[in-house]
């Protein structure tokens, strides 16, 4: 696996080639001199760093809990990701819930879990499903849910060009995938409709 510096170097070269391909050589434009390196660092450190994270490490530890019938819900977790189809960003909020089975984790770990899957070249639907499944698989939750509400820039600045449009996706895992009451409780907690 390539190191961070190796990734930055390769991407810097690619961004320099990109700028040359559109007749904007970094050497010809002062404001573009550092663009290849800045862009490479942003992609490696901020847009695609989720590949370096492990959901099992994020959800490791935690605390014992007797709250096995209570649903833990965290709303409005800001996230951003990059669409693999056009390499355009999208952003929005995630609402995450799980039903503990003897163990809970700090609420901030749910935000980290979302970023683990969002900071990749991935579809919104895949983030949703991965978050819900990770909570069941790595935390041992009885059930889990994830709802993402996002603005997809590929719909705003290209194609259909529909500013203000939002995409909503929801995924369930474990008991929440089969229990209608649990789904309704989650949707009510995040002020969404069935």
C-alpha contacts under 8 A as a table, 3 or more apart, distances in Angstrom:
res1	aa1	res2	aa2	distance
2	X	6	X	5.82
2	X	7	X	6.24
3	X	6	X	5.15
3	X	7	X	6.25
4	X	7	X	5.13
4	X	8	X	6.17
4	X	44	X	7.15
5	X	8	X	5.03
5	X	9	X	6.09
6	X	9	X	5.11
6	X	10	X	6.22
7	X	10	X	5.24
7	X	11	X	6.06
7	X	40	X	7.93
7	X	44	X	7.03
8	X	11	X	5.16
8	X	12	X	5.85
8	X	37	X	7.09
8	X	40	X	5.21
8	X	41	X	5.86
8	X	44	X	6.65
9	X	12	X	5.10
9	X	13	X	6.35
9	X	37	X	7.73
9	X	40	X	7.64
10	X	13	X	5.27
10	X	14	X	6.34
11	X	14	X	4.85
11	X	15	X	6.10
11	X	36	X	7.60
11	X	37	X	7.86
11	X	40	X	5.12
12	X	15	X	5.15
12	X	16	X	6.13
12	X	36	X	4.62
12	X	37	X	5.00
12	X	39	X	7.24
12	X	40	X	5.21
13	X	16	X	5.04
13	X	17	X	6.16
13	X	36	X	7.03
14	X	17	X	5.02
14	X	18	X	6.11
14	X	36	X	7.80
15	X	18	X	4.85
15	X	19	X	6.18
15	X	35	X	7.86
15	X	36	X	4.94
15	X	39	X	7.33
15	X	40	X	7.34
16	X	19	X	5.20
16	X	20	X	6.27
16	X	25	X	7.18
16	X	26	X	6.85
16	X	36	X	5.42
17	X	20	X	5.06
17	X	21	X	6.09
18	X	21	X	5.02
18	X	22	X	6.60
19	X	22	X	5.37
19	X	23	X	6.39
19	X	24	X	4.93
19	X	25	X	5.46
19	X	26	X	6.87
20	X	23	X	4.89
20	X	24	X	5.24
20	X	25	X	4.52
20	X	26	X	7.51
21	X	24	X	7.38
24	X	28	X	6.93
24	X	29	X	7.07
25	X	28	X	5.35
25	X	29	X	6.80
25	X	32	X	7.74
26	X	29	X	5.46
26	X	30	X	7.02
26	X	31	X	7.85
26	X	32	X	4.76
26	X	33	X	4.74
26	X	34	X	7.67
26	X	35	X	7.49
27	X	30	X	6.88
27	X	32	X	7.48
27	X	33	X	6.12
29	X	32	X	5.39
29	X	33	X	6.72
30	X	33	X	5.42
31	X	34	X	7.42
31	X	35	X	7.63
32	X	35	X	4.92
32	X	36	X	7.66
33	X	36	X	7.48
34	X	37	X	5.65
34	X	38	X	6.10
35	X	38	X	5.07
35	X	39	X	5.78
36	X	39	X	5.26
36	X	40	X	6.07
37	X	40	X	5.07
37	X	41	X	6.11
38	X	41	X	5.25
38	X	42	X	6.21
39	X	42	X	5.11
39	X	43	X	6.29
40	X	43	X	5.23
40	X	44	X	6.18
41	X	44	X	5.15
41	X	45	X	5.67
41	X	46	X	7.73
42	X	45	X	5.33
42	X	46	X	5.23
42	X	47	X	6.41
43	X	46	X	5.68
43	X	47	X	4.71
43	X	48	X	5.68
43	X	49	X	7.82
44	X	47	X	6.34
44	X	48	X	5.39
44	X	49	X	5.86
45	X	48	X	6.62
45	X	49	X	5.36
46	X	49	X	5.72
46	X	119	X	7.14
47	X	50	X	7.69
47	X	81	X	6.74
47	X	82	X	7.12
47	X	119	X	5.11
47	X	120	X	6.56
48	X	51	X	6.26
48	X	119	X	4.79
48	X	120	X	4.66
48	X	121	X	7.10
49	X	52	X	5.52
49	X	53	X	7.17
49	X	116	X	7.66
49	X	119	X	5.78
49	X	120	X	7.05
50	X	53	X	5.23
50	X	115	X	6.42
50	X	116	X	4.26
50	X	117	X	5.85
50	X	118	X	6.76
50	X	119	X	4.41
50	X	120	X	5.60
51	X	54	X	7.88
51	X	116	X	7.09
51	X	117	X	7.73
51	X	119	X	7.25
51	X	120	X	6.31
53	X	57	X	7.70
53	X	58	X	7.81
53	X	116	X	5.72
54	X	57	X	5.23
54	X	58	X	6.35
54	X	116	X	7.18
55	X	58	X	5.02
55	X	59	X	6.16
55	X	113	X	6.24
55	X	116	X	6.91
55	X	134	X	6.56
55	X	138	X	7.08
56	X	59	X	5.24
56	X	60	X	5.81
56	X	134	X	7.73
56	X	138	X	5.27
56	X	139	X	7.72
57	X	60	X	5.05
58	X	109	X	6.30
58	X	112	X	7.05
58	X	113	X	6.59
59	X	62	X	7.16
59	X	105	X	6.75
59	X	109	X	6.76
59	X	113	X	7.87
59	X	135	X	7.77
59	X	138	X	6.33
59	X	139	X	5.76
60	X	138	X	7.54
60	X	139	X	7.21
61	X	105	X	7.26
62	X	103	X	6.32
62	X	104	X	5.41
62	X	105	X	4.26
62	X	106	X	6.82
63	X	103	X	5.45
63	X	104	X	5.37
63	X	105	X	6.24
64	X	102	X	5.56
64	X	103	X	4.46
64	X	104	X	6.41
65	X	68	X	7.21
65	X	100	X	7.62
65	X	101	X	7.83
65	X	102	X	4.97
65	X	103	X	5.11
65	X	104	X	6.21
66	X	102	X	5.94
66	X	103	X	7.97
67	X	70	X	5.45
67	X	100	X	6.70
67	X	101	X	7.91
67	X	102	X	7.31
68	X	71	X	7.98
68	X	99	X	6.49
68	X	100	X	5.06
68	X	101	X	5.31
68	X	102	X	6.31
69	X	99	X	6.68
69	X	100	X	7.35
70	X	99	X	6.20
70	X	100	X	7.32
71	X	97	X	6.58
71	X	98	X	5.68
71	X	99	X	4.65
71	X	100	X	7.16
72	X	97	X	5.31
72	X	98	X	5.38
72	X	99	X	6.25
72	X	100	X	7.60
73	X	95	X	7.26
73	X	96	X	5.74
73	X	97	X	4.23
73	X	98	X	6.78
73	X	186	X	7.69
73	X	189	X	7.37
74	X	77	X	7.33
74	X	95	X	5.77
74	X	96	X	5.38
74	X	97	X	6.35
74	X	107	X	7.15
74	X	110	X	7.65
75	X	93	X	7.84
75	X	94	X	6.52
75	X	95	X	4.33
75	X	96	X	6.48
75	X	190	X	6.51
76	X	93	X	4.96
76	X	94	X	5.52
76	X	95	X	5.73
77	X	93	X	5.07
77	X	94	X	4.90
77	X	95	X	6.45
77	X	111	X	6.14
78	X	91	X	7.46
78	X	92	X	5.74
78	X	93	X	4.44
78	X	94	X	6.38
79	X	91	X	5.64
79	X	92	X	5.61
79	X	93	X	5.79
79	X	94	X	6.88
79	X	114	X	7.24
79	X	115	X	6.54
79	X	118	X	6.99
80	X	89	X	6.93
80	X	90	X	5.68
80	X	91	X	4.12
80	X	92	X	6.52
80	X	115	X	7.74
80	X	118	X	6.35
80	X	119	X	7.03
81	X	89	X	5.61
81	X	90	X	5.43
81	X	91	X	6.25
81	X	118	X	4.90
81	X	119	X	5.33
81	X	120	X	6.48
81	X	121	X	7.12
81	X	122	X	7.20
82	X	87	X	5.77
82	X	88	X	5.50
82	X	89	X	4.25
82	X	90	X	5.98
82	X	118	X	7.71
82	X	119	X	7.28
82	X	120	X	6.54
82	X	121	X	5.22
82	X	122	X	6.35
82	X	123	X	7.79
83	X	86	X	6.14
83	X	87	X	5.18
83	X	88	X	5.46
83	X	89	X	6.04
83	X	90	X	6.99
83	X	121	X	5.77
83	X	122	X	5.63
83	X	123	X	5.86
83	X	154	X	7.99
84	X	87	X	5.28
84	X	88	X	7.69
84	X	121	X	4.89
84	X	122	X	5.62
84	X	123	X	6.96
85	X	88	X	7.91
86	X	154	X	7.11
87	X	121	X	7.56
88	X	153	X	6.28
88	X	154	X	6.18
89	X	152	X	6.99
89	X	153	X	6.06
89	X	154	X	7.78
90	X	150	X	6.58
90	X	151	X	5.63
90	X	152	X	4.53
90	X	153	X	5.55
90	X	154	X	7.93
91	X	150	X	5.22
91	X	151	X	5.59
91	X	152	X	6.87
92	X	148	X	7.11
92	X	149	X	5.49
92	X	150	X	3.95
92	X	151	X	6.05
93	X	148	X	5.88
93	X	149	X	5.46
93	X	150	X	6.42
94	X	114	X	7.54
94	X	146	X	6.90
94	X	147	X	5.72
94	X	148	X	4.53
94	X	149	X	6.49
95	X	146	X	5.69
95	X	147	X	5.11
95	X	148	X	6.43
95	X	190	X	6.84
96	X	110	X	7.12
96	X	132	X	7.85
96	X	144	X	7.63
96	X	145	X	5.81
96	X	146	X	4.54
96	X	147	X	6.53
97	X	144	X	5.51
97	X	145	X	5.15
97	X	146	X	6.46
97	X	186	X	7.06
98	X	135	X	7.04
98	X	141	X	6.22
98	X	142	X	7.38
98	X	143	X	5.58
98	X	144	X	4.03
98	X	145	X	6.28
99	X	141	X	5.60
99	X	142	X	5.44
99	X	143	X	5.30
99	X	144	X	6.32
100	X	103	X	5.86
100	X	104	X	6.12
100	X	140	X	7.40
100	X	141	X	4.71
100	X	142	X	5.95
100	X	143	X	7.63
101	X	140	X	6.36
101	X	141	X	5.21
101	X	142	X	5.57
103	X	139	X	7.29
103	X	140	X	7.53
103	X	141	X	7.70
104	X	139	X	7.65
105	X	109	X	6.72
106	X	109	X	5.61
106	X	110	X	7.62
107	X	110	X	5.57
107	X	111	X	7.35
108	X	111	X	5.25
108	X	112	X	6.49
109	X	112	X	4.88
109	X	113	X	6.02
110	X	113	X	4.97
110	X	114	X	6.34
111	X	114	X	5.21
111	X	115	X	6.38
112	X	115	X	5.05
112	X	116	X	6.04
113	X	116	X	4.98
113	X	117	X	6.73
113	X	131	X	6.64
114	X	117	X	5.58
114	X	118	X	5.93
114	X	127	X	7.26
114	X	131	X	6.26
115	X	118	X	4.74
115	X	119	X	5.53
116	X	119	X	5.91
116	X	120	X	7.87
117	X	120	X	6.28
117	X	122	X	7.96
117	X	127	X	5.52
117	X	130	X	6.96
117	X	131	X	7.23
118	X	121	X	7.85
118	X	122	X	6.98
118	X	124	X	7.95
118	X	127	X	5.95
122	X	126	X	6.60
122	X	127	X	7.12
123	X	126	X	5.29
123	X	127	X	6.60
124	X	127	X	5.27
124	X	128	X	6.44
124	X	148	X	7.32
124	X	169	X	7.11
125	X	128	X	5.23
125	X	129	X	6.38
125	X	169	X	5.99
125	X	170	X	7.53
125	X	171	X	7.87
126	X	129	X	5.21
126	X	130	X	5.96
127	X	130	X	5.15
127	X	131	X	6.10
128	X	131	X	5.45
128	X	132	X	6.45
128	X	146	X	5.38
128	X	147	X	6.45
128	X	148	X	6.62
128	X	169	X	6.89
128	X	170	X	6.20
128	X	171	X	5.55
129	X	132	X	5.33
129	X	133	X	6.10
129	X	146	X	7.29
129	X	170	X	7.72
129	X	171	X	5.14
129	X	172	X	7.05
129	X	173	X	7.84
130	X	133	X	5.20
130	X	134	X	5.92
131	X	134	X	5.21
131	X	135	X	6.42
131	X	145	X	7.82
131	X	146	X	6.55
132	X	135	X	5.45
132	X	136	X	6.79
132	X	143	X	7.98
132	X	144	X	5.06
132	X	145	X	5.06
132	X	146	X	5.69
132	X	171	X	6.47
132	X	172	X	5.84
132	X	173	X	5.50
133	X	136	X	5.30
133	X	137	X	6.02
133	X	144	X	7.25
133	X	172	X	7.66
133	X	173	X	5.49
133	X	174	X	7.69
134	X	137	X	4.97
134	X	138	X	5.40
134	X	139	X	7.17
135	X	138	X	5.62
135	X	139	X	5.02
135	X	140	X	6.54
135	X	141	X	5.83
135	X	143	X	7.73
135	X	144	X	6.26
136	X	139	X	5.75
136	X	140	X	4.79
136	X	141	X	4.49
136	X	142	X	6.29
136	X	143	X	6.05
136	X	144	X	6.47
136	X	173	X	6.77
136	X	174	X	6.30
137	X	140	X	5.55
137	X	141	X	7.44
141	X	144	X	6.77
141	X	174	X	7.75
142	X	174	X	5.82
142	X	175	X	5.90
142	X	176	X	7.83
143	X	172	X	7.47
143	X	173	X	5.54
143	X	174	X	4.18
143	X	175	X	4.58
143	X	176	X	4.76
143	X	177	X	7.34
144	X	172	X	5.74
144	X	173	X	5.23
144	X	174	X	6.43
144	X	175	X	7.60
144	X	176	X	5.87
144	X	177	X	7.95
145	X	170	X	7.25
145	X	171	X	5.67
145	X	172	X	4.43
145	X	173	X	6.40
145	X	176	X	6.88
145	X	186	X	7.52
146	X	170	X	5.62
146	X	171	X	5.44
146	X	172	X	6.66
147	X	168	X	7.05
147	X	169	X	5.62
147	X	170	X	4.28
147	X	171	X	6.62
148	X	167	X	7.82
148	X	168	X	5.56
148	X	169	X	5.29
148	X	170	X	6.44
149	X	166	X	6.49
149	X	167	X	5.66
149	X	168	X	4.52
149	X	169	X	6.75
150	X	166	X	5.35
150	X	167	X	5.31
150	X	168	X	6.56
151	X	156	X	7.95
151	X	164	X	7.27
151	X	165	X	6.34
151	X	166	X	4.76
151	X	167	X	6.38
152	X	155	X	5.54
152	X	156	X	6.63
152	X	165	X	7.79
152	X	166	X	6.96
152	X	167	X	7.23
153	X	156	X	4.70
153	X	157	X	5.78
153	X	158	X	7.61
154	X	157	X	5.89
154	X	158	X	5.51
154	X	159	X	6.87
154	X	161	X	7.95
155	X	158	X	5.90
155	X	159	X	6.03
155	X	160	X	5.79
155	X	161	X	5.36
155	X	162	X	5.87
155	X	163	X	7.49
155	X	165	X	7.63
156	X	159	X	7.64
156	X	160	X	7.15
156	X	161	X	4.39
156	X	162	X	4.88
156	X	163	X	4.80
156	X	164	X	7.57
156	X	165	X	7.49
157	X	161	X	5.37
157	X	162	X	7.78
157	X	163	X	7.74
158	X	161	X	5.32
162	X	165	X	5.82
171	X	177	X	7.94
172	X	176	X	5.67
172	X	177	X	4.69
173	X	176	X	5.71
173	X	177	X	4.93
174	X	177	X	5.64
174	X	178	X	7.54
175	X	178	X	5.50
175	X	179	X	6.00
176	X	179	X	5.22
176	X	180	X	7.46
176	X	182	X	5.63
176	X	183	X	6.10
177	X	180	X	7.92
177	X	183	X	7.62
179	X	182	X	5.41
179	X	183	X	6.54
180	X	183	X	5.09
180	X	184	X	6.19
181	X	184	X	5.06
181	X	185	X	6.09
182	X	185	X	5.01
182	X	186	X	6.20
183	X	186	X	5.14
183	X	187	X	6.17
184	X	187	X	5.09
184	X	188	X	6.01
184	X	194	X	6.88
185	X	188	X	5.15
185	X	189	X	6.11
186	X	189	X	5.05
186	X	190	X	6.43
187	X	190	X	5.30
187	X	191	X	5.98
187	X	192	X	4.87
187	X	193	X	6.03
187	X	194	X	6.73
188	X	191	X	4.88
188	X	192	X	5.95
188	X	193	X	7.14
189	X	192	X	7.73
